[in-house]
Amino acid sequence: MPLTWHVIDRPRGHGQADGTPTTRAAPSEPDAAQSDAALARTGPPVLGARLGIEGNLVRTALSLVALFAWLSPSAGGTVRVPLQAVVVAAFAALQYRALRGARSQPALD
């Protein structure tokens, strides 16, 4: 939803007659159609959010499989890879919980 600005009295780039810069008015109010369109979606896009969450879960699983199947990390890597997998899984769980909460809330009238 783009905001439109209206310049007072002078074309763009010109100052006032007394040398002060041109001032700008507040953004114009959106019309009713723009307001209705902005309110049409009541939550996050479910498909995109689910794909992001599932991508995080796949990354977690692949990190752990890679650690034990074909990587031979140093001591630091042996700690970092599982720790990073746990953090990514925790974010996926938080995202899933937020998505469920957003879908279960009643729409505002």
CORURBEL-V200978 format. One record per helix or strand of 2 or more residues. SS is the DSSP state (hx for helix, st for strand). FROM is the first residue (numbers start at 1). TO is the last residue. If there is no record, write none. Layout:
<<SS/FROM/TO> <SS/FROM/TO>>
This chain:
<<hx/32/40> <hx/46/69> <hx/75/104>>
